[in-house]
Every structure is written in C-alpha cells, then in structure tokens.
Amino acid sequence: MSEKRKVGIVPHPYRVSNQFLAEEMTPVLSEYGFDVEIIRLPTKQIDPEELPEIPSDNGIYVLIVAGGDGTFLGASRLAARASVPIIGVEIGKLGFLCQEKLENFPDLVRTLAEGDFVTEDRMLLEGRIVREGKTVFKSIALNDIVVGNATIPRMLELNCYISDTFLVGYLSDGLIVSTPTGSTAYSMAAGGPILEPTLDSLILTPICAHTLYIRPVVVPVREAVNVVPALTNPPIMASFDGQVFYNLEKGDEVHISKHEKSLKMIRLNEFNFFDTLMKKFKWGFRHTKE
C-alpha cells in the first residue's frame, strides 16, 4: 500500500470488552500500514446533533464496526454522512449486519489493504417532523422509522398518505416504515414481508392492527409516505432505528422518504442474502428425520 490510509473503528458504546477489543485491533491494522482512529458513539439516547462528525478532510478510508447490529446502525449514520464505506465484525448476538467473523480479522485487514472488495449500496430513510408546514426535526435511518406510543399502551389512529393520496387509516399500536434492509428487523417481527436488501421499496407494516383486513404494503421509493396522527391520540413519538427519538406535538406530521445518500456496505466475498436468511433465522430450513 503506497499511501498511508486511516481506518475508523466504532466499538459498542458502553460494553467495555468491545472497547478493549477495538484497541487490540489497532496493531493488526498498523501492520498493514493503516492509521487508526477509534470513534465512540454516545452511550445514551442518540441526539443527531451530538453525533461525532467525520470531517471531509479526515482521510478515513473505511469504518469498521466492532460490535453488534445495534452498533452498526449507530455507525451507519456517521458513514452515510461522510460517504465512507462500512463493514461490521460480528461480536453481538445476531450479526445480520455485522457479518465478518472476529477470527478472520487479519484476513479482513489484508483485503482492505489490497482494496480487493466491492461496496453494496443500501437505501436510507429520511424522516421529517413537520409542524404547521415547517420541518422542526429530521434524522435518517437504515432499518426503519416507527410512529408509535410515547407513554401509555393505547391504540392509535394514524392516517397514512402515499404522496398526496390517502392510503388507509390505521387503528393500531403504531406503524413501521421500513427499508428492504430493515425488512428482517422490527417489520418482520410485526408480520411484514422480507425483501432483498438492494430493492428500491418501502414497507408499511402496522403494529397489532385492530382490523382483520389490514396487511403490510410495499410501495416504490419514488413515493413519499406521510403519517398524520389524529388529534385525539395519546402522546406519540417517532423513532429512527430505535436509537433516535422525537416526541410529537398535537398536529405534527411525519414525512418519510428515501434519503439522498445511500450507505456503502463493504462485501468481501460473494454475498447471498437467502443463504444468510437460512443461517441466521433458519429460514427455509428443512427438518428431516434420522
């Protein structure tokens, strides 16, 4: 490697073992000529204004997440804003986003040093809280944006529009608007469909809808999704990947659309999404008798 490059390591924000592990990764990276910067996420609820920034002149070549999928979601905001590719080393419980094995870390570093990898674009959502026609808050999400109860578990009335066309009035505990990447997360748990992650679609999945005929809907990303809560609802909040939260006021609307930037996820080997489904979720697993 002729030019010195920098790698950013993002460990789990409060798991001490992961913090030490990130420091232990440094000598391996240094051996291949990389400078290393450890970037720490906030240890509490994330305020978008308090996220660390990666300046454009910082020179970071790639972000490595040393944690689980939750840490990856937090780091994805940094990577997307700085247009830096990202890869996750699996240390958490599931490892659907962080797929590289810790024992293969030296091979991972060698591959990064040689530049022998490809990136896969993953769609991001942008959610805006609109009050009296003005945006008062906005953030992005890799998996999903959820409009749900802020305090008490009571049914909500949420009117949903696709652009300016009324779609449905949900009587439910909330609504999940998911990307294809997030289709295997909260949306799936609520009965939503599984989509191949590079598709350009949005999934609308109601949470515990109090009607028999309401089902999840898949819409093209060229359409914006506008969620208009009824004025009679109890307190409502919007959550972004379950990490950024905003409490809505009466009359607020949530406008959700495809973000202008995408997340560049590094792929080292040939990636088969459906193989991953089978390995992680036992999806399509055939049980046989001995």
N, C-alpha and C positions, 0 to 999 in steps of 0.2 A: 504494500500500500504506500504509494508515493507521497500522499498528502495526509497530514495529521487530521483526524476527524474526531468528533465528540459524540459520545453516546449518553443519553439521559436515562437514568434508572429511576423508576417510580415504584417504591415499596408500599406495602399496606400501611395506611396512615397511622395506626396505633398498635399493630402487632409487632412486638419487639423482636421476635425471632426473624421476621421478614426484613426488619431494618438491618439487623446484623448480616443477614444473607445478602442484601444489596451491597453491603460493604465488602463481603467476601467475593463478590463477582468482579470487583474492580481489578484485582491482579490479572485475572484471565483476559479482561478487555485490554489492559495495558500491554500485555504480552503481544497483542496483535496491533499495537500502535494507536489505540484509541485513548483519547482523554475521556474522563468520566465525570459526570455531574449527577449527584443524587437530588432528585426533585421530590419534595414532600407535599402531599396533599393535606388539606385541612383535616383535623381529627374530629370535627363535629359536622353538623349540617352545613352543606356547602352553599356559600353565598357566591354567585358568579363574579361579583366584584372583588372577592377576596382570593380567587384562584391565582396561583402563581402564573406568571407570563413567561413565555419563551420568546425573547426578542428576536427579530428577524436576523440580526447580525450575530446571534449566539453561536451559530455554526453547528447546532445539533443535527446529526446525521440520521439518527433513529431513536425512538423511545422504546425502552424495554420495561415491561410491567412485571414486577416480582411480587405476585400476589394472586388473588382470585379474580373472578369475573367482576365483582363489585369495584375492585381497584382499577380494573381495566376500563370500566365505564367512566370513573372519575378522570382517569388519564386521557381518555378519548377526547375530552373537551380541550385539553391542552394541545394534543396532537392535531386536532382539526383546526384550531385557531392559528396554529403556527405552520400548518401544511407539512407536518413531519410524519413520516410513516411510523407505525407502531406494531409491536409484537409482544405477546404475553407468554411468560414462563409459568407453567401450571404449578401453583402452590396451594390453591384453595380446594374447595370440596368438589366442584363440578368440572370446571375447566372447559366450558364450551367456547369461551372467547380466548382464554389463555390455554393454548393447545400444545405448546412446546414443553417437553419433559425437562425437569431440572437436571437429570443425569446427562442429558445431551447438550448442556450449556456450552461446553468448549466447541462442539461441532457447530452450534448456532453462531458463536462469535466468529469462527473461521469463515463461515458462509457469508456473514455480514461484511467481514473484511474484504472478501473477494468480490462482493457485490453480486453474488450468484443467487438472486431471489427476485420474485415478482411481487407487485402490490395489487391488491384487490380493492376496488372502491366500494365502500359501504355507505348507503344513504343515511343522512342525519335529518332529524326533525327540528324545526324551529317553532317554538310556541310563544305567542304574544298574548299578554293580558291587555285587553282593550277596554278602556273606561271612557264613556262619552266621546267615542270616536278617536281617542288618543291612546297610544301604546304606553303603558305605565311600567311594564316589566317584560323581559323576554329572556329566554335561555334556549339551549339546544339539548337534544337527547339522541343517543344511539339506539336505545331499545324502544322506549315508549314515553308518552306523556299521558298521565292519568288525571281525570277530573273526578274527584270523589269527596267523601265526607271529611271535614276537618276536625270534627269533635265527636258527635254522637252518631251511633249506627242507625240512621233513619233513611228511608227510601228517598231518592232524589228524583226530580223531574228535570231532564236535560233535553232541550230541543237541539237537534243536530241538522246543520245545513251543509250541503256539498256546494262550495262556492256560494251562490245566492239562492240555490234551490233547496227547499225544505225536504229532508230525507225522512226523519222519524222523531217522535218524541219518546225518549227512553224513560221508563219508570224502573229504576234500578238503583243499586248501591254506587254506581259510578260508570264511567266509560273509559276504556283503554284505547288510545290511538297508537298503533304500533308500526314500526318498520318491519320489513322482512327479517332483518337481523334479530329484532325483538320478538318475532313470532314464536320462538321457542322459550320465551320467558313468561312474564305475567299473563300475556294474552293466551298462551297455550294452556296455562293453568285454569283460566276462566272459560275454556272451551273454544278458543279461537283456532283458526287453521294454521298449519305450518307452511311457510313459504320458503322457497330457495332464496338465500340472503342477498343475491345480487339483483333481484327483480325490482322494478320501479313501481311499487304499490304501497298503499296504506291499508292497515287493517283496523276496522272499528269493532271492538269487542265489548259488549255491555257486561257489567259485573252483576250477576244474580238478577237478571231482568225479571220483573214481575208480570210476564206475559208469556204465553206458550209459543207465539208466532215470531218473536224477535230472535234473530240469529245474527252472528257476526257478518260483516260486509267488507269486501275488498274493493277499494276504489283506486283509480290511477293517480299518480302523484301530480299530474297537471292540475288537479282539483285541490282547492284548499278546504279544510274541514273547520267549520265554525261551530263551537258549542256554546249555546245560550242557556244558562240555568234559569229556571223560573224564579220569580221574586219571592215565592213562598218557601223556598228551600231553607233547610238549616245551614249553618256555616259550611262552606265548600273551599277546598284547596285544589290547586294544580300541582302535580309532582312531575319532575323530569328525571327519568331513570331511577326514581326512588331516592334521589340524593339532593335535589334542589326542590324547594317547596315555596309556594306562594299562596297566601290566604286571599281569597276573592272577596270583594265587597258586593253588596246588592247592585245588580245591573251590569256587573262585569261580564265580558265575553272572553272565551279562549279561542284564538285563531291559530290553527296548526297547519303547517305546510312544509314542503321539502326545503331544507336549508341549502343555501347557495354553494356551500362547500361539502365535500364528502370526506369520509375517513379512509385513509390509505392503510389497509391491514397487510402486513407482510406475510407472504406464503413461501415457505422454503421447499416444500415437497408438493407433489400433486395432491390437491385437496379435493376430497369427495364429501360433500355435505351429507349425503344419505348414509355413508359409512359412519360418519360422526354421530348421526342420529341413533344408529344402531348401537354404537359403542357406549354412548353416554346415557341414553334413555331406554336401551333395549327395544327400540322401535323396530317393528317388523321381525322381532326375534321369534324363531320357530322353535317351539318346545317339542322335543321328541322323547319317546320312552326308550329306555335302555332295553 
